[in-house]
Amino acid sequence: MNLDKLLSDDDKNSPWPGQRKKFFRIIIGLIIILVTISTAALFFMAMRNKNQQLEETNRNAQEKAAAIAKLMQIQNEAEKLKQELQQTKKIKILQKNKKSTPTYKNVQNISNHIVSYDPGTGFTVLKKEDEDVYIPTGSVFQARLITPIKTSMEKTFVMAETLNEFRMDLKRKIPKNSRLIGRSHLNPILKGVIVEFDTLVLPSGEETTVNGLALSRNALPEIDGLYFSDSLQTYGTALAFGFLSGFSAAARDRELTTLGSQPEVSLNNQILSGLSTASFQIAEEMLRDIRNHAVEYVIVPAGEYIFVALTQRYIVSQGDKTHD
């Protein structure tokens, strides 16, 4: 019986319905077997992963235990080393004490004994060296002139006052209203005033030593002021004598000769010639004196604001030493 006949057979007594049921049962059985095998495979894979995780956990635990054991070993070795150091220190102390133990020497009189004892460092006076507290070189603070400055080539007295407290920390400071005392002189080239301070008087009245230089508002190492000079007046006098010399030479009587215009020989011309020569010599001498003895000075009014730069470190603790 072929397959087409089986499919087209409609007879109820045909064996195909029974075979069809058997076929479906076989398919269902195969499906169940496949599902069972898949479930078993998944179970075994899960068990395998679990075993791997357990092995990794055990390995990590073993590594941690080994690390802890190593740390404990290192700690024990450190304790032993510490004990050895303490023991060595005790031995050194005992040896030192043995050296400093009193020794007795018998003399002729048995009742008298000479005791020799080395106190070591037991009676040493401990002193703490005081470190100088200072403000470093180059520190700049503001001040104001109390006295006006009229300076020439010679040095003149100058006094200034700090406007605010200059503080670097709790110890290093310059109090407000401290007095700066110094000297000033004229810079003949730059026409400015150079002021150098050498004394700082604290508000408490303590006098300290300081090395400072006054700076202008533009941070220049000099103070600008009103510049005065008498050279113009002296130059004017010299020029007047020079003009008189030229005027005398031009006022002489002249006559025309074959050699040109020549001064006449007369008493008037001789007087004018002498005046011209004398005036020229006087003018020349005055110009020479001007170059050597010209009076120049600069005036800086009181109340001018300046800056003070320290050219050397200022020892703050010197005030305490002076007070002590």
KAWO-V82329 format. One record per pair of residues at least 12 apart in sequence whose C-alpha atoms are under 10 Angstrom apart, sorted by the first residue. I is the first residue (numbers start at 1). J is the second residue. Records with the same first field share a line. If there is no record, write none. Layout:
BEGIN
I: J  J
END
This chain:
BEGIN
96: 120
97: 118  120
99: 117  118  120
100: 116  117  118  119  120
101: 116  117  118  119
102: 114  115  116  117  118  119
103: 115  116  117  118
104: 116  117
130: 317
131: 317
132: 314  315  316  317  318
133: 171  172  173  313  314  315  316  317  318
134: 168  171  172  173  313  314  315  316  317  318
135: 166  167  168  169  171  172  173  174  310  312  313  314  315  316
136: 168  172  310  311  312  313  314  315
137: 211  212  309  310  311  312  313  314
138: 212  213  308  309  310  311  312  313
139: 166  168  212  308  309  310  311  312  313  314
140: 166  212  213  214  215  219  307  308  309  310  311
141: 162  163  164  165  166  167  174  214  215  306  307  308  309  310
142: 160  161  162  163  164  165  166  214  215  217  305  306  307  308  309
143: 160  161  162  163  164  176  177  178  179  180  214  303  304  305  306  307  308
144: 159  160  161  162  163  177  179  180  302  303  304  305  306  307  308
145: 158  159  160  161  162  179  180  300  301  302  303  304  305  306
146: 158  159  160  161  179  180  301  302  303  304  305
147: 159  160  161  300  301  302  303  304
148: 160  299  300  301  302  303  304
149: 183  184  185  193  195  225  297  298  299  300  301  302
150: 184  185  186  193  225  226  227  297  298  299  300  301
151: 183  184  185  186  187  192  193  194  227  296  297  298  299  300
152: 184  185  186  187  188  193  228  295  296  297  298  299
153: 184  185  186  187  188  193  295  296  297  298
154: 183  184  185  186  297
155: 182  183  184  185  186  194  195  196
156: 182  183  184  185  186  195
157: 181  182  183  184  185  195  197
158: 180  181  182  183  184  195  196  197  302
159: 179  180  181  182  183  184  195  197  199  200  302
160: 177  178  179  180  181  182  197  200  214  302  303  304  305  306  308
161: 176  177  178  179  180  181  200  201  303  305  306
162: 174  175  176  177  178  179  180  305  306  307  308
163: 175  176  177  178  305
164: 176  177  178
165: 177  178
171: 316  317
172: 314  315  316  317
173: 314  316
174: 200  202  203  314  316
175: 201  202  203  204
176: 202  203
177: 201  202  203
178: 200  201  202  203  204  205  206  207
179: 199  200  201  202  203  205  207
180: 196  197  198  199  200  201  202  208  209  210  212  308
181: 195  196  197  198  199  200  201  209  210  212
182: 195  196  197  198  199  200  210  211  212  213  214
183: 195  196  197  198
184: 196  197  214  222  223
185: 222  297  298
186: 222  223  296  297  298
187: 222  296  297  298
188: 296  297  298
190: 222  224
191: 222  223  224  225  226  227  228  296  297  298
192: 221  222  223  224  225  226  227  297  298  299  300
193: 214  215  216  221  222  223  224  225  227  297  298  299  300
194: 213  214  215  216  220  221  222  223  224
195: 212  213  214  215  221  222  223  308
196: 210  211  212  213  214  215  221  222  308  309  310  311
197: 209  210  211  212  213  214  308  309  310  311
198: 210  211  212  213
199: 211  212
200: 212  314  319
201: 319
202: 319
204: 319
205: 319  323
206: 318  319  320  322  323
207: 318  319  322  323
208: 314  315  316  317  318  319  320  321  322
209: 314  315  316  318  319
210: 310  311  312  313  314  315  316
211: 308  309  310  311  312  313  314
212: 307  308  309  310  311  312  313  314
213: 307  308  309  310  311  312
214: 306  307  308  309  310
215: 305  306  307  308  309
216: 304  305  306  307  308
217: 305  306  307
218: 306  307
219: 306  307  308  309
220: 307
221: 307  308  309
222: 306
223: 298  300  304  305  306  307
224: 298  299  300  304
225: 297  298  299  300  301  304
226: 297  298  299  300  301
227: 296  297  298  299  300
228: 295  296  297  298  299
229: 294  295  296  297  298
230: 290  294  295  296  297
231: 287  290  291  293  294  295  296
232: 290  294
234: 286  287  289  290  294
235: 283  286  287  290  294
237: 282  283  286  287
238: 279  280  282  283  284  285  286  287  290
239: 279  280  283  284  286  287
240: 279  283
241: 275  276  278  279  280  281  282  283  284  286
242: 276  277  278  279  280  281  282  283  284
243: 276  279  280  283
244: 272  275  276  277  278  279  280  283
245: 272  273  274  275  276  277  278  279  280  281  282  283
246: 273  275  276  277  279  280
247: 272  275  276
248: 269  271  272  273  274  275  276  277  279
249: 263  269  272  273  274  275  276  277
250: 263  272  273  276
251: 263  268  269  272  273
252: 264  265  266  268  269  270  271  272  273
253: 265  266  268  269  272
254: 269
END
